[in-house]
Structure formats: C-alpha cells, structure tokens
Amino acid sequence: MDDSSLSDHVETCDARVSGPDDPEFCTRPAEFEILRLLDTSVISCPGHLGPLLLGANNVLWPPQVQLLDAAQHPEKAVVTGSAEANRREAEFRASLGMPLGR
C-alpha cells in the first residue's frame, strides 16, 4: 500500500445499520471517536453518535468524544472565539435583556 492510498482511506462507522443484532455495519464515514474504559475506542458517524454513546460497552462517563483527524478537517473544528469577544457579546446580550446562552 503506497502513501496515496493511505491518505484516501476513510474509516467507516462501527455501528450496526439497524441495531446490535443486524449483521450489516454502517457504511457512512466516521467523524467521531468515543473513548472507552479498558477497551478500544469506537468510531462513529454523526447519525450513530448518540446510540453508540448510550449502548456501547465500557463508555467513559462523562463521555469523552474526539473528532477523527481534526488536524486534517479544520472545517469541523469548534471555534468559540476569543475571551474578549465572548465578554463583549455577554455584555451586549445583558444590555438587551437577552439570555446569555445561544
């Protein structure tokens, strides 16, 4: 296997298509990794993230979920803004009587 085929490899979701007894696995690309206690991590597509968090064995609590290849997919990164921008937004919302949450 050469380097170009490695870069094209996409991991697929570890979930079963229609439940734990279904022999067919989901074929959607995995975007999340769920860490587990004394077990290998589980990878998940967005559609199966919730069911796997609730149904997979040995999931850490509170759950620890990471983006797969976050360095290669910056468009999926969560950007919260600077502390100063967050402070200004909170002050603005408070001046309008708006709740601080989104």
C-alpha positions in Angstrom: 0.0 0.0 0.0 1.5 3.3 -1.0 1.2 6.7 0.7 -1.5 7.9 -1.7 -3.9 5.0 -0.9 -3.3 5.6 2.9 -4.4 9.3 2.5 -7.6 8.2 0.7 -8.6 5.7 3.4 -11.8 6.7 5.2 -12.8 4.9 8.3 -16.4 3.9 8.5 -18.8 3.9 11.4 -18.6 1.0 13.9 -22.4 0.9 14.4 -24.8 -1.7 13.0 -27.3 -0.4 10.5 -30.5 -1.2 12.3 -29.4 -2.2 15.8 -27.0 -4.5 17.6 -28.3 -7.7 16.1 -28.0 -6.5 12.5 -25.1 -8.2 10.7 -24.6 -5.2 8.4 -22.3 -2.3 9.5 -23.0 1.4 8.7 -21.0 2.5 5.7 -21.0 6.2 6.4 -17.7 7.9 7.1 -16.8 8.1 10.8 -16.2 11.5 12.2 -16.0 10.8 15.9 -14.1 8.6 18.3 -15.7 7.5 21.5 -13.1 6.6 24.2 -13.9 3.6 26.4 -12.5 2.2 29.7 -10.1 -0.8 29.2 -11.3 -1.3 25.6 -10.6 0.0 22.1 -12.3 3.2 21.1 -15.5 3.2 18.9 -15.7 5.3 15.8 -19.0 6.8 14.8 -20.7 8.8 12.1 -22.9 11.7 13.3 -26.1 9.7 12.9 -24.9 6.9 15.3 -23.1 9.0 17.8 -26.0 9.1 20.3 -26.9 5.4 20.0 -23.3 4.4 20.5 -22.8 6.7 23.5 -25.8 5.1 25.1 -25.4 1.5 24.0 -21.7 0.7 23.6 -20.0 -1.2 26.5 -17.4 0.5 28.8 -18.1 4.1 27.5 -16.4 6.5 29.9 -18.8 8.8 31.8 -18.9 11.6 31.3 -18.3 10.6 27.7 -15.1 11.5 26.0 -15.6 12.1 22.3 -13.0 13.3 19.9 -13.1 14.3 16.2 -11.2 11.9 13.9 -8.4 13.6 12.1 -9.3 17.1 13.4 -6.0 18.4 12.1 -6.9 17.3 8.6 -10.5 18.6 8.8 -10.3 22.1 10.3 -13.8 22.8 8.9 -15.2 20.5 11.7 -13.3 22.2 14.5 -15.3 24.1 17.1 -14.3 27.8 17.3 -15.6 29.6 20.3 -14.0 33.0 19.7 -11.7 35.0 21.9 -12.4 35.7 25.5 -12.7 39.4 24.8 -15.3 38.8 22.0 -17.3 36.4 24.3 -17.2 39.1 27.1 -18.5 41.8 24.7 -21.3 39.5 23.5 -22.3 38.7 27.0 -22.4 42.4 27.9 -24.4 43.2 24.8 -26.9 40.4 25.4 -27.3 41.6 29.1 -27.9 45.2 28.0 -30.8 43.9 25.8 -32.2 41.6 28.5 -31.4 38.6 26.4 -30.3 35.2 27.9 -26.6 34.5 27.8 -27.0 31.1 26.1 -27.5 30.8 22.3 
